[in-house]
Amino acid sequence: MGEPRTDEIDLRPVWRRGLAARRGVPQVDLRAPVYMAAGALIAVVAMELGRSDSKEQAGPPPLAVKVSLEPAAEAPAPIAAPEEAAATVRAKQTRPAAEVPAPIAVPEKAAAPVRVKETNPAAPLTGKLVLESVPRVAVYAGARALGTTPCEIELEAGTHELRLVSKKSFIDVARKFRVQAGKVEKRALEFGLSTLRVDAPDGTKLSIDGRVIGNAPFEPIEIAEGTHHIVLVRDGEKLEERIHIPPSRTVDYRASL
């Protein structure tokens, strides 16, 4: 094999080229042009491959869509045929209304029987009161005189307050009596009688419960139990006092005039 020429490409191994350089043979470096050519070739191939791929992937051109911003016109409602409209109206009219649940009935409490008090118009509404007393007294209902004991008095059924009066025995008391319709009530009245002895200067005038007794000296006076009003008058001097008389006693009263 002869030595390579200067215009040829040195394809010897590197170690031989180095050896040749050491021998003084001039070397030409063609690596740069080779590399550049190879790169250009690779670039061309890559471009061709890219064009073919883009043609395959690209589809047909997109269609242009026109967008309108105007409101769409409302489609007119379909006109119902007369028979269909009538059927619709009848259906609305004959549709049963929703049933309202009936209220739950609450059992009422049994009313208590009302007891009516029967009144007999023929039944008596009054009764009788029979009174007896010692001493004798007059009987009053308010200001109305009913009689003097012993007496029988007809009164309405109920409770009555009667006034018993005896001027002689200085009795003036009020007592209550109950009368039942159609019945007779008998009462024997008792009054506790006492004796009153009044000691006063001669000429003294005495009055008891408005009744004039006379002038001193006085005799013993029979007087009923209770409170009595005594008035003594002598030479223009007057003494008034209320005294209480217990039943069945002798009471001495001394007047200082």
Buried (B, 14 or more C-beta within 10 A) or exposed (E): EEEBEEEEEBEEEEEEBEEBEEEEEEEEEEEEEEEEEEEEEEEEEEEEEEEEEEEEEEEEEEEEEEEEEEEEEEEEEEEEEEEEEEEEEEEEEEEEEEEEEEEEEEEEEEEEEEEEEEEEEEEEEBBBBBBEBEBBBBBBEEEEEBEBBEBEBEBEBEEBEBBBBBEEBBBBBEEEBEBEEEEEBEEEBEBEBBBBEBEBEEEBBBBBBEEEBEBBEBEEBEBBBBEBBBBBBBEEEEBEEEBEBEEEEEBEBEBEB
